[in-house]
Amino acid sequence: MDKVRIGVLGAGRGAGLAMAMRFAPSMELAAICDANQERLAQAAAATGVAQTYTTYEAMLDADIDAVLVASPMPLHVAHSIQALQAGKHVLSEVTAATSIEQCWELVEAVKASGRKYMLAENYCYIRPWSIVLGMVRAGLFGELYYGEADQLQELKGALPHPDTGYNWRTAELAMRRGHQYITHNLGPLYWAFGERIQSVACQGSGQHHLEWARADDTCVVLLQTVSGKLIRIRLDFFSDRPMNVTYYGLQGTEAAYEGPRGSKDDHKIFVRGKTPGGEWQSLWDYREFLAEGWKRIPPEMINDNWDGGNALMLEDFARCIIEDTRPPVDVIDAVNLTAPGLLSEISREQGGIPVAVPDFTTGR
């Protein structure tokens, strides 16, 4: 197999990822499926794909090797399992699941299928973070012990009142407490630390903007890894303020990193013995640690935001199928990233007490 033929389920978010496939040399966009025929036609025109389907079952019967599941979040597990049972590999949009039971169902389905499953956590592929990861792997950070991330995203306009009918964003992001969308924030830090989360504690500020919403304006999640490393994540989908959805910080015994806090800030690094004491230097001074894959991306397509590394993520998925290797964010990683957010809801409802995260490698 020289190329992985992939079908995209969902012409909304899926169309954007489909556009990035032209920069993933081991992947071929073979089909797009969406029940909305107008949106489907627009996606087909934008991507040039010839095969389009209005039912998922019809696309699963087509000549494709894999499926990109970009349907609404509560359907990710059902659609992933359906594809696995049809003999297709799966690249699923985030989050992996919306309940702990779904997490277990997904793990069991992947194991039973013998197919590849990867979570499309594209925040792991942000270009500046690639430099940070390169430095971590080269030993410049020493021993890591603390990380942090913020998801500050004013989203009120995308959260219709529940009385107007079902909307998955309202149901999952406004009517549930805790951090249900945690994988974007946790994913890059999880890659850096290389170990699963053992416990989760969550506190919230209450709701001050939408009187009908149950979610807090801000919640803060504290996570501890199996070896005792600490991670702090702040979520805010409601406050009126400038957005910042890609802030990360990382602390080790030999180096520290902080992402931009605002539009006039920069990616900052301190390395013991290299950076003058009490000062920061630009992360770009260490661009030699950037992942090799970035050299494939045309300069005009490079951006340092959350979607800049989509092509690298897609190529990684295709290569793990062709080479029969472990996906970079496999099903265990996927539930390790998703479950802490689900369990943060329980912690918040119980006054912030720590809640244990299952070890999904042991079976239930």
VENHUBEL-V489155 format. One record per backbone hydrogen bond with DSSP energy under -1.0 kcal/mol. NH is the residue of the N-H (numbers start at 1). CO is the residue of the C=O. E is the energy in kcal/mol with one decimal. If there is no record, write none. Layout:
((NH	CO	E) (NH	CO	E))
//
This chain:
((4	26	-2.7) (6	28	-2.7) (7	66	-2.4) (8	31	-2.6) (9	68	-3.0) (10	33	-3.1) (17	13	-1.4) (18	14	-2.4) (19	15	-1.9) (20	16	-1.1) (23	20	-1.9) (24	21	-1.8) (27	24	-2.1) (28	4	-2.9) (30	6	-2.9) (31	6	-1.3) (32	51	-1.5) (33	8	-3.0) (34	53	-2.2) (40	36	-2.4) (41	37	-2.3) (42	38	-2.0) (43	39	-2.2) (44	40	-2.4) (45	41	-2.3) (46	42	-2.0) (47	43	-2.1) (48	44	-2.4) (53	32	-2.1) (59	55	-1.4) (60	56	-2.4) (61	57	-1.1) (62	59	-1.4) (64	62	-1.9) (65	5	-3.0) (66	5	-1.8) (67	89	-2.5) (68	7	-2.7) (69	91	-2.3) (70	9	-2.3) (75	72	-2.3) (76	73	-1.6) (79	75	-2.7) (80	76	-2.3) (81	77	-2.9) (82	78	-2.1) (83	79	-1.8) (84	80	-2.6) (85	81	-2.6) (87	84	-1.7) (88	83	-2.5) (89	65	-2.1) (90	116	-2.7) (91	67	-2.6) (92	118	-2.5) (93	69	-2.8) (103	99	-1.6) (104	100	-2.0) (105	101	-2.3) (106	102	-2.6) (107	103	-2.2) (108	104	-2.4) (109	105	-2.2) (110	106	-2.5) (111	107	-2.1) (112	108	-2.1) (113	109	-1.6) (114	110	-1.5) (118	90	-2.3) (119	329	-2.3) (120	92	-3.8) (121	119	-2.1) (122	120	-1.7) (124	121	-1.5) (125	122	-1.7) (126	123	-1.3) (130	126	-1.6) (131	127	-1.1) (132	128	-1.8) (133	129	-3.0) (134	130	-2.1) (135	131	-2.2) (136	132	-2.5) (137	133	-2.8) (138	134	-1.3) (139	136	-1.5) (140	135	-2.1) (142	139	-1.1) (145	251	-2.2) (146	251	-1.5) (147	230	-1.9) (148	249	-2.3) (149	232	-1.9) (150	247	-1.6) (151	234	-2.8) (152	244	-2.3) (153	236	-2.7) (155	237	-2.8) (158	155	-1.9) (159	156	-1.8) (164	161	-2.1) (165	162	-1.4) (171	167	-2.7) (172	168	-2.7) (173	169	-2.8) (174	170	-1.4) (175	170	-1.7) (186	182	-2.7) (187	183	-2.7) (190	186	-3.0) (191	187	-2.2) (192	188	-1.7) (193	189	-2.8) (194	190	-2.7) (198	224	-3.2) (199	224	-1.6) (200	355	-2.1) (201	222	-2.3) (203	220	-1.9) (205	218	-2.3) (213	210	-1.4) (214	174	-1.8) (215	174	-2.6) (217	206	-3.0) (219	235	-2.1) (220	203	-2.6) (221	233	-3.2) (222	201	-3.1) (223	231	-2.8) (224	199	-2.1) (225	229	-2.3) (226	196	-1.6) (228	225	-1.8) (230	145	-2.1) (231	223	-2.5) (232	147	-2.1) (233	221	-2.5) (234	149	-2.1) (235	219	-2.6) (236	151	-2.6) (244	152	-2.6) (249	148	-2.5) (250	257	-2.2) (251	146	-2.9) (252	255	-2.8) (253	143	-1.4) (254	141	-2.1) (256	270	-2.3) (257	250	-2.8) (258	268	-2.0) (259	248	-2.5) (265	262	-1.6) (268	258	-2.8) (269	281	-2.7) (270	256	-2.5) (272	254	-3.0) (274	271	-2.3) (275	271	-2.7) (279	276	-1.7) (281	269	-2.2) (283	267	-2.3) (285	282	-1.7) (286	283	-2.2) (287	284	-1.3) (289	286	-2.1) (290	287	-1.8) (294	291	-1.5) (295	292	-2.1) (296	293	-1.8) (301	298	-2.4) (302	299	-1.1) (308	305	-1.3) (310	307	-1.4) (313	309	-2.1) (314	310	-2.6) (315	311	-2.3) (316	312	-2.3) (317	313	-2.0) (318	314	-2.3) (319	315	-2.8) (320	316	-1.9) (321	317	-1.2) (322	318	-2.4) (323	319	-2.9) (325	320	-1.8) (334	330	-2.9) (335	331	-2.2) (336	332	-2.3) (337	333	-1.9) (338	334	-1.6) (339	335	-2.7) (342	338	-1.5) (343	339	-2.7) (344	340	-1.2) (347	343	-2.1) (348	344	-2.5) (349	345	-2.3) (350	346	-1.4) (351	348	-1.5) (352	347	-3.5) (355	200	-2.7) (357	198	-2.5) (362	359	-1.5))
//
